[in-house]
Amino acid sequence: GIAMDYAIFFMHTYNELRRETDAVSAAKRALPRILTTILASSLTTIGGFSALIFMEFEIGIDLAQVIIKGILMSLASVIFLQPALLIIFDKALRRTSHKPLHINVDRISRFSVAKRWIFMLAALLLIVPAYLAQNNVKFSYLKIYDQPETMNAQQKRAVKLGNQVITAVPLQTKTGGQSDYIAELLEDEKIGSVIGAYSAINMDEQALAGLLNVLVSEDSEDEMLRALSTLFRKVDGRWYTLYLIEIEGDTEDEDAFLTHSHLVNTTNKYFDENYPLGILTGVNDMANVTPRDFLRVTLVSIGIILLIMSLLLKSFRKSIIMVLLIELAIWLNISLHYVFGKSINFMVYIIISSVQLGCTVDYAILLSTRFEEMKQKYSDVKEAAARASASAFPAITTSVAMIFATCFTITLISENLLVKEMAWVLAKGAIISYIIVVTVLPGLLVFFKKIVPIKEEIQNISRHLKKKK
C-alpha cells in the first residue's frame, strides 16, 4: 500500500509521454522526470519509519527494519524493473487499455486555487484545536481481542484471574504486619480479594522465618509443613512470600490507575522491596513510556523528513509548510477519537505519526514538483497551480484509493484489535491527508510562488538580522 505510490507515479508519467512517443523513449524520459519525486517519497517514508527505531518498545525497531527494507526493494523494482516490463509488454498494454474515467478535475483544481484563502484560513484555525484534541485522547494498552458479549462462569473467572496482580514481598515488614498490609490494600473498592499465606495464617514474621529455616535445614517429611514451605521462597538468604491481588472490572480506566497508585504506595509503605507482575502493572508501565515514545517518534520523523525534503526541494520554508500540513492531517485523524469519546491503542498512537507522515507526504511532494514543472509553461502562478493539481490528481487519487482499500480490507478480516485499529486509522488518515493536500496545498503554492534555495534563504535571514541591528 505504501510503496505502490512509486509505481503509480511512474505509470502515470509514462502513460502521458507514451501518447507522444514510442515505449522506449517514453520510459527513458519518464524515469528522470519522476525520479526526484519517487526518491523524495521513498526517503521521506524511510525517514518516517526510521523514527520508530528510537522507541523504548522494541517492536518499533522490528517494524522499522522490515518496512525500510521493503521500501528500498520496492524503489529498486520501480527504477530498474518497471521500465523494462512496460517496454516488453507495451503492445499488450495498448491492446488492453481502457478509456480513463472522465472526472472534471480542472474544475476541482481551479476551485481550490480560487478559494485558496478560505482553505488556508480553515487549515490555520484547525491547527491548535486539532493538536489539543489529539493530545487529550484516551489510550488502551493490552486489549487485543474483543471479549464475547455473553460469558459463561468459566470465562468470567478467567477474566478475573487475568486481572490479578502477583506481588512478591519480603517476610519482614518495615511497619505494622502482613495482616495490616492486607487490610489496607482492601480499602480500595477495585481490589476484590488479597490471597496469600497471611490471609490464612496469623503468625509472627520472625517466628515463621525461624520455622521455615528449620523446615529447609531438616528436610521435613511432614506433609503439612511441606505444603506450608511451598508458599514461601528463600532468595539470597531472605524469605519472600507471594500475594495474589484480584482487580475488579476494567484494568485500563481512570479508577484502575488510582488503584495501581494505591497498590504501589501501600506496598512501598510496608516493604523495602517488592516485585509486582500483572496486567495492571503492565498498563501503567506502558502509560509512563507512551508520551516519551510519541514525542520522540514525532520529533525524529519530522526532523528527518524536513531535512530530506529541504535538500531535495531546496527550500526549508516550503518543506516545513508541507510537513505541517500532513501533521495537521495526523492531528485531525487522532482527534476524531477524542471528539467521539473513543480510546486509541497506544501503539497506534505512536506509530501512526510516522506512518501517516511517511505515506501521505508523497502527495504533497508530487503536487509540488508538478507545480515547478508547470511554472516553466505558464507565467501565471495561479494557472500553474491549477494545472499542477489537475496533473497530479489522478496519481494521488489512485494512491490514496489503494491505501484506503488495503487498510479497509484488513479492518474487515482481522480479529486482532491492534491490527484492525491501526489499519482503520491509517485508512482515515490517508483520506484526510488527501483532502488537505488537494484543497490547501495548491493555494499555498500560489502564496509561495517559487522555491527559494536554502542558501538564498540563509542569506536573506542574515541580511534581515543585520538591518535590525
N, C-alpha and C positions, 0 to 999 in steps of 0.2 A: 504493500500500500504506500509506503514512504518512497521507496526507490523507483516506483513506476513513473514518478514525475519526470525523471530524466529521459526515459524512453518516450513519454508523451510529448515533451517539449521538442525533442529531436524529430519525432514523427511529423508534428505539425509544420515545423520549419522545412523539412524535406518535401512534404506534400506541396507547400507553397512554391518552392523552387522547381519541383518536378513538372509543374504546369508550363514552365518556361523553357526547360531544357531536358536533356536525357538523364537517365538514372545515375550514371557515374558522376556527371558534372553536378547534379543536384546533391548527391551525397558529399562530394568534395567541398561544395560551397556551404552546405548546411552545418557541417561539423565546426569549422572555425566561427561561424555566425552564432552558434548556440553554445559553444564551449565555455565561454565566460559564465553564462547563466547556469549550466549544469555543474560546473566546478564550484561556483558560489553556493548553489543549492546543496551540493553534497558536503562541502566543507562546513557550511553552517549547520547542517544536520549532524555531522560528526562532532562539531563543537558543542551543540546542544546535548548530545548524548555523552560526550566526554565529561561533562559536569557531574554525571552520576557516579563517576569514579571517586568523587570527593565525599560521597555519603558515608556515614558511620555504618549503616546497614550494608552488608557486603553484597546483597542482591544487586545493588547499584553497579558494582564493578562487573558482575556477571552479565547484566543487561548491556552495559556499555561495550564490553568486549565483543559480544555476539553481534550486536547491531552494527557497530563500526566496521567489523569485517564484512558483514553483509552489504553495507553501503559501498565499500570500496570495490567489492566484487561486482556489484550492480553497475557502478560507474565504469569499470573496465569493460563490462559486456556492452554497454551503450556506446562507448567510444570506439571499441575495436570490432565487436561482433555485429551490432545492429546495422551499421552502414553496409557491411558485406552482405548480410541477409536481405536487405532492401534491394540491393543491386541484383542478387541472384534470383530473387522471387519477384522482380519488377513486373514481368508480364502477368503473373498470377494475381498480383495486387491490383493491376489495372483492370483485369477482367472481373474481379470480384468486388471492386469498389462500388459504393452506392452514393447517391446524392446526399450532400450534407443537410442537416436539419436547418430549416430556414427560420432562424430566430433573429428578430430585428435588434442586433447587437449595437448598431450605430446609435439607435435612439437611447438605449440604456447608457452607453458611454457618454454621449453628449449631455444627457440629463445629469449624470454625476458631476460633469465638469461645469455645467451651467449653474447647478445648485451647490457648488463646492463649499461656499461659506456656511451653508446650513449644515452640511455633513461634518465639516471640520469643527464647527461650534458644538454640535451634538457630541462628537468624539471627545472634545475638550471637557465638556461638562460631565461626561460619564467617567472620566479617569479616576477622580477622587472617590465617589461613592462605590464604584466597582472595586477599587482597591480595598476600601474599608470593609465592604461586604464579604469579599473572599477571605479577608484576614480574620473574620469572625465566624467562619463556617465551623460546624462541629465535626469531629473525626470519629470514625470507627476503626478498630485496630485488628482484632482477631476473629471477626465474623466473616468466615469464608464460605459457609454454606447456609442456606435457609433452613430454619427449624420447621418441622411439619406443623401444620395448624392444629391438628389433634395428636396428642401423645398418650401412649399407654403409661402405666405405672412405672415400668422398667425404664422407658425413655425419660420420663420426668426425673427419676432417680439418677440416671446417667448425667443429665444436665446439672443436677445438684452436685454430684461427685466431681464433675468437670469444673465447677466453680470453687472448689476447695483451694485454700492456701495451705501448703505444708511448710511448717516452720521448725527448724532445728535450733534448739536453745540449750545453753549450759544448765546443769542441775542446780548450780548455785545462783541465787538471785542477788541483785545489787540492793534491792529494797523489798520489804514485805516477803511474801512467799508465793509459791507456784499457784496456790488456790486464789490468792489475791489477784494474780495476773489473769486467771481465767475469768474471775468475776468482773474485772474492769473491761476486758475485751467484750463481754456480753452486754455491756451498756449500750453498744451500738446496735440499732434495730436491724441492720442488714446482716449482722453476724447471727446465723441461726443456731449454731452449736460450736462448742470447742471440745474436741475429743483428744485425750492424751492419757498418759499414765496417772497424772494427778487429778483427772476428773473421776477416777475410780478408787484411788487410794489417798489416804491422808497420813503422811509420814514426814518427819523432819528430813530436810535435804541431806544434811551431813550423815545422819544415821543411815539413810538409804544408800548414800555413796559408799559407806563402810560395808554395808551388806552386799552391795554389788561387787566390791573388791574381793570379798570372801568367796562369792559365787564363782568369780572368774578364776581366782587362785586355786580353789579347791575342786573346781570342775564338778560341781554338784550334780547328782543323778536325780534329784527331786524334781518331778515334772512341774510343779507349781513355781518353784524357784527358777527353773529354766525358762518357763514362759514369761516370768517377770523380767528376766535378763534380756529378752528379745525386744523389750520396749525401750531399751537404752543402748547407747554405743559409746565406747571409750575411744577418744581420739587424742593423741599426743598427751596422754596422762590425765585427760579431763573427760568427765562423763557428760553426755548430751542426751536429750530426750526430744521426741517429735510431738508436734501438735497438728491436728487436722482441723482447720478453721473453715467452717462452711459459710459461704457467702450467698445470701438470698437475692433472687432477682437478677437484674442486669449488672454485668461487671464493667460496663463502659459508660454509664450515665454519671451525672454530677454527684449523686449520692454515693456511688461506688468510689469515686475519687476521695470523697470525705471519709469513707470507711477505710480506705487504704491509708490515709493520713493518720486516722485513729489507731489503726493496727501498728503502723511503724512507730508512732510516738509512744504507745503503750509498751511495745516490745523493747524499745530502746530504754525505757524507764526502768524496766525490771532486769534487763540483761546487758552485759557489756559487749556481747556479740551475738548475732543471730543470722540465720540463713533461710530466708523465705523463698518459696517457689510456687508458682501458680499463675492462672490467667490474670488475676487482679494485679499481681506484681509485674507481669509482662506488659500489660496495658499501660501501667504507669511508667515503666522504663521507656516504652516507645513514645509516650506522650512527652517525656522530657527531651527525647532526641529529635522528634519531628520538627520543631521550629528551627533548630540549628541546621538540620539537613536541608530543609526547604530554603532557608536563607542562603546557605552555601551553594546549593544547586542553582538557584535563581541567579545569584551574582556571578558565579563562574560561567554559566551558559551565556548570560548577557555579555559578559566581558569578552569571551572567546568569539562569539558571533559578531560583536561590534568591531573587533579587531580585523576579522576576516573580511567583513563587508566594507570596512573603511579602506582596506588595501585593494580590494577588487573594484569597488565603485569609486574610489579616490575621493570620497567625501565623508568626513566624520559626522557632520550635521545631518546629512541625508540618511546615513546609516542609523543614527540614533532615533530619528523620526520613524523609520521603518520598523525598528525593533520595538519602539514604544507602541506602535500600532498593534503589533502582534501581542505584546504584553497586555494591552487593553483587551484584546480578544480573549486571552487566557483568564484575566480577572473577571470579565463578564461571564465566561463559561463557568468558573468556580462559584461566582456569586449567585448563580441560579440556585445552587444548593441552599444557600443562606435565605434567599427570597422565599423558597418553597418549604423551608424548615427541614431540609433533608441533611443527613450527615454524609460525609465522604470518607472513603478509606484513606488512611494516612499515606499509604504507598502511592495511591493515585494522585493525591495532592502534591506529593514531592515530584513524582516522575512526569506528570502532565506539563509542568512548567518547561522542562527541556524538550519533551516530545512534541508538544504543540508548537513551540517556538521553532524547533528544527524542521518540522514538517511544513508549516504554513508560511514561513518566511520565504519559501520558494516562490510563492505567488507574487510577493512584493518585489522580489529580485527580477523576475521575468517581466513584470509590468514596467519596472524602472529601466531595464536595459532596452526594452522596446521603445520607450519614450525617447531615449537618447538616439535611437535609430531614426525615429520619426522627425526629430528636430532637424535632421540633416535635409529632410524633404520639404518640411513645412515651416515657414518663418513664424507663423502664429503659434505660440506655445499652447494655447487652448485647443487648437485644431490638432496639434501634435499629441497632446494628452488624450484627446478623444480617440484618435486613430490608434494610438498605442494600446489603449484599453480595449478597443474593438479587436485588435490584432491578437492580444494575449487572452482574450475572453474564452475562446474555445479550449485552449490548452489548460487554462486554470480550472475551467468548469469540469473538464474531463478528469483532471487530477483529483479535485475535491469529491467528485462523484465516486471515484474509485475508492478513496479513503473511507468515505461515508458508507458505501456498500459493504466493504470489507469488515469495518467495525460493527456495523448494524447486524450483519450476519452472525458475528461472534456473540453479540448480546442475545440473539435468539437461540443459539445452540449450546452455549456454555452454562454449566451449573455452578461454576465457581464464581462467587460473588465478586472477588477481586478482579478477575479477568473480565467478567461481564461489565463491571462498573468502569474499568479503565477503557474498554472498547467504546462504551457509550459516551463517556466524557470526551474522548478523542473525536468521535463522530460529530458531536455537537460543536466541539472546538473548531473542527475543520470548516463547518458551515459558518460559524461566527467569524472566523478569520477571513473566509472568502467574502462575506458580505462587507466587512470593514475595508478590505483591500480594494474591492471593486467600487465601493461608494466614496471612500475617504481619500485613498491614495492618489487618484487622478488629480483631484483638486490641490493636494499638497505638491504634486509635481509641477503644476502650473505656478504655485506660490514660490517654489524654489527656483524655477525656470531652468537652471543649469547645475551641473555637478561641478563643484569647486574643488580643485585638488587640495589635499591635506596641507602641502607645503604653502600654498597660497593662503589657506585659512589661517595657518600659524602666523604668517607674515601680517595678515590683516589684523589679527588679535594683538600682535606686538605693536603695530602702528597705533592701534586704538589706545593701548595702555600708555604709550609714550605721549600721546596727545593729552590724556587725562593728567599725567604728571606735569 
